[in-house]
Amino acid sequence: MFHAEAETLQQRAERKRGREAVSAYEQAASGFRRALDLEQRSPLPFERHCDAYFGLAEVLQNWAEAVLAVCRTLPDADLTRDVEQQASNAAQPLFRQSVEAYQQVRTGMQEMRADAAVNSGNALAAWAELLPAGEAVQMLASAQKSYEAALTQEEDAATWGNRADALVRQAELLAEVTPAQVGGDAVGQAFAQAMQAYEKACSMTSSEQGDDLPGLLHNWGVGLRSMADLQKDAEAACNIYALAVQKLQASIQFVRGDVAPHNAVGDAHVSWAEHLPDSNAMQHLHLALDQGIKVLCTSVHPAVRRCLALERCTAKWASCVCKISRTMQIYTSRKVHKLTNVPCSFLPPWVAFKIGVKPDTTTHVCFVCANGMMKA
């Protein structure tokens, strides 16, 4: 009875947003705890026992994510470091309790059930984002063990993709830790394992099972770009940027209306250009600008567009060509990402034409990005 009631509360919570979701998940967690407490007097069958713990773990994980989501949507005036820390302090115990509950979900062979192992890995990876780099690396290592436990029972594209994403993040964090703490080429090994995991994930995708091949290709490309950013050798970095762009362009072919891979391609070209002398960087800056313009011209709403790559590479383009990047006024905050005052004389004529301005020396174009959305 209590188990069925808890499941109903969970379904209701999944339809809520914001603070209502936080409250609803809290009620659902209480429902599952009541069902498990009742088991002391009237034991549940083994499978139902595991399902109750799985439901509790899933609710706790979603509750933690809902707390963080509410924090992220606060107005700038309310989003202080103290508020962020409070949200983190509230979410971390929920992630911990979630992982502990997933560990109670076992098979008949007393292994953690595959679905619980995957979700446990995801909860650990999300928890790691709230920790300092050193602790986060250890948390992500635990997440890898959970993914490996799931993959030994049942291989699927989504789990390999999750494992790859966590490995990329682990590599990025390892790069922040001093060599004395990590030892050897831990960063390179983590990236290499991540790329192998992405390849395995893509090879296993099936449209019949609803696998997200475009998403995997996008994440693979972003991971390659991150890997290239950390290369000390410029030639090696450029080769990896080329692979990153290749994967991102493949993602675009599958989902032409998605702006995320366009922005990622633009960012990859800008980073690529930063590893080259100015004379050789121009080609990649023009390619990055082209991605930004594609986002502008294909936006669903003509007045509101995402175009982070256009702003970033325009600043670099101006610096490269005119050597006067001080004229670019770029302000960054959480909600208004960038406000760029761009003299149109810095823009190629075809860019100015597409955004509807005259390429003279007096006109300026302002791009305002709020919540990742931009209007020109």
N, C-alpha and C positions, 0 to 999 in steps of 0.2 A: 504493500500500500504506500508506504513512505517513499520507496524507490520510484514508483510510478509518478508520485506527486513531484519528486525532485526532478525527474526527467521533464515533466511539463514546465516546471519553473525554469529549467535550463533552456528549453525551446523558446519560452517567452523572452528570456534575457538576450538570446541571440538576435532577436528582432528589435532590441532597444539600441539607442545611441546615447553617448555622452554620460551625464550623471545618472540618468535613468538606467543605463546599462550597468553601471557600477552597483547601484542598489539592487537591481534584479539578480546579478550574479552572486551578491552576498546572500540573498534569500535562497537561491538555488544551492549554494554551498551548505547552508544550514540544513536544507532538505536532505542532501546526501549524507550529511553527518548524522542526522536523526535516523536515517535508514541503517547506517552502519552501527550506531549505538544499539538499535533494536536487535541487531543480529546477535548480540551477547545473550539475549534471552531466547531468541528463535533463530538459530543459525540458517543462513541462506545457502542454497546449493553453490558449489564452487564457482561455476560460471557466473551466477548472479552476484556473488561476492566480488569477483573481479570486475564485473561491469559497474558495480556501485563505486568501487575505488576509481575506475577509469572516468566515470562521470564526475566524481568529485575533483579529480586531477584536472580534467578539461575545464571545468567551471573555474577553478582557482587560477589556471593559466589565463583564461579569457578575462577574468576579473582583474588580474594584474595589468594586462594589456589595455583594458578599458580605463584604468586609473591613469596610465601614462598618456593615453589618447586625450583624455580630458585636459591634462596639463598642457599638451602640445597645442590645443585649440584656444587657450586663454589669450586675451588681448595683451599687447606688449606691456601695457602699464601694470598688469597683474602678474606677468610671467617673470618673476625674480629668481635669483639663484636659490633663495630659501624655499620658494614654492616648488621649484624643480627638485630640490633635495627632499622635500617632504613627500613628493610623489614617488621618488625613487625609494625612499624609506618605507613607504606603504606597499610598493610593488614587490620589493625583494623578498619579504617573508612569504608572500603569496606564491612567488615562483618556487621558493624552497619547498613549501608545503605541497605544491603541485608535483614537483619531482619526486618527493617522498611517496605521494599517493600513486604515481605511475609505477614506482618500484614494487608496489603490492599487486600489480596486475600480472599474473603469471600464467604460463602454460601448464599442461599436465606434467611436463618435464621440469617444472620449476625454473624455467627461463622467463625473463621479462617478455611479455607478449609483443609481437612485432609492432603493432600500432601504438602501444604504450611506449616502446623504445623510441620510435620516431618522434612522438610528441614530447617525450622527455628531452630528447636532443634539441628540439625547437625551443622548449622552455629554458634550457640551460643557455642556449645561444642568445635568447632575448635577455636573460638575466645578466649575461656577460657584458651587454651594452651599458649596464649601470655601474660597472666596476672599474677600478683603475686598471691600467694595461697589464700589470703583472698578474693580478688576480683573474682578470678576464681571460688571459691565455690559459690558465689552469682550468677555468670553467669551460672553455671551448674544447680543451682536451677531453674533458668528461663528456661533452656533447658528442665528440667523435666516437667515443666508446659506445654511446647509446645508438648512434647511427649504424655502427659496425654490428652491434647485436641484432638490430633489425634486419640488416642486409644478409646476415648469415641464415636467417629464417626465410626471408622473402625479398627478392630484388625487385625494385621498381624505379622508374625514372625520377619520380618526385623525391624519393629518399636520397638517391645519388646526387640530385641537384641541391637538396638541403645540406648534404655533407660538403659539397663543393663550396657553397656559399660560406659555410662556417670555416672551412679551411682558408679561404681568401681572407676572411676577417682575422683569423688567427695569425696568418702571415703578416698582415698589416700591423697588428699589435706587437708581434715579435720584433718587427723593425723598430718599434719605439722603445723596446727594452734593451739594455746595454748588452753587448756581446758576452760579457762575463756571466750574465744571467742565463742566456739561452744556449750558448756554446755551439760551435760548428756552423754549418750553413742551414740553420733551422728555418730561416725565412724562405730560402730557395726550395727546400724540401716540401714545405707546406704549400707553396705555390704549385710545385710540380704535381703533388698529390691532388690539388684542387683541379688542375687542368685535366688530369686523367679522369677524375670524377665527373667533370662536365662532359667529357667525351663519352663516357659510359652512359650517362643520363640521356644524352641526345640519341645515342644508338638504340636506346630502349623505348623511346617515345612511341606512343600509339594514339592516333586521333580518336580511335574507337573508345579508348579508356579516358579520354579527355585530358591527356597530357599536354602541358603547355610548352611546346617546342620553341615558339618565339620568345617566351620568357626565359627559357634556359639559354638560348643563344644570346639574349640581351645580357644576362648575368655573366655569361662566359666572356663576352666582350668587355664588360666593365671590370671583371676580374683580371683579364689580360692587361687592360690599361693600368690598373693598380700595380700589377707586376712590373710593367714597363716603367712606371713612375719611380720605382725603387731601384732600377738598374743603375749601376755606376758607369758602365760602358755605354756611350752614346749610340754606337752601331747596334749593339744588342737591344737597347731600348727601342730604337726605330723599327727593328724587325718585329718586335713584339707589338708595337703600336699598329703595324700593318696587319697583323693577325687579328688584333682587337677590332679594327675597322671592318675587316672581312666578316667577322661574326655578327657585328652590329648591323651591317648592311643586309646580311642574310635574315636577321630578325625583322628588318623593315619590309622585306619582300613578303613576309607572312602576314604582318599586321600594318598595313599602310597608313591607317588613321591614328596610330599611336605616336605621340610626340616624344616619348621617353628615349627610344633608340636614336631618333634624330639628334636630340640634345647630347646623348652619349657619344655619337659619332663626332659631333662638333667639338666636344670636350677632348676627345682622343686626338683630333687633328691639332687643337691648340697645344696640348701637352707635347705632341710630336714636334710641333714647330719650336717649342721652347728648348728642344735638344739640338736645334740646328742654328747655324749662323743666319743672320737676318736675310741674306740674299736667297737662301734656300728655304727659309721658313714661309715665304709668301704663298707658295702653292698650297700649303696646308691651311694657312689662314683664310685663303679664298674658299677652300673646300669647307672649312668650318662656317664661314659666313653663309655659304650656300645652304647648309643644314638649317641655320637659323632662319633664313628667308623661307625655306620650305615649311617650317613650323608656322611662320607668320601667315603664309599664303594659304595654308590648308587647315587653319584653325576652324573649329566648328562655329564659334562665335566671332564675328569680324572685329569686335571691339576688345575682346579679352583673349590674349594669346600667351603661351609659354615660349620664352625664347632666351633661356639663360646662356646658351652657347653663343648667340649673336652678340650679346653684351660683352662677354668675356673676350671673344676673339677680336671684336672691334677695338677694344682697348689695346690689345697686343698689336693689332694691325697698325693702329695709329703710332704706337711706340716704334714699331719696326720701320715704317716709312718716313715718318716725320720727326721722330726722336723728341717728341714733345708730349709725352703721355700725361704731363701735369695738367693739361687742358681737359683731361677726362675727369669729371667729378663723380666718383663712385662711392656711394654710401651703402653700407650693409647692416641689416638688422634681421630679426627673426621673421617678421611679417613682411616688411618691405625689403626684399632681398637686395635690390640694386636700383639706384636712380642715376642714370648715366646721361650726362650732357655731352652729346657728341657733335662736334662741328661737322657739317655735311661735306666739307672739303676733304675729310678723312675717308669718306665712304666711296667705294667704286661707284661710278655712274649708274650701273645696273642695279645696285643695292638701293641707292637713293630713289630711282625710278619705281622700284617695286613697293617701297614704303610710302611713295607719294610725296616726296619733297624735292626741291630744286638743289642740285649739287653746287651751291655757291659757297662763298666764304663767310657769309653772315648768318645763314640759317643754322639752327641747332635742332637736333632731334632728341627728345627725352623719352626714354624707355622706363616705365615704372613696373616693377615686379612685386606684386603683393600675393602672399601665400603661394608663390611659385607660378602665379598667373601674371601675364603681362599685357599691358595695352600701350600702344604707341601714340 
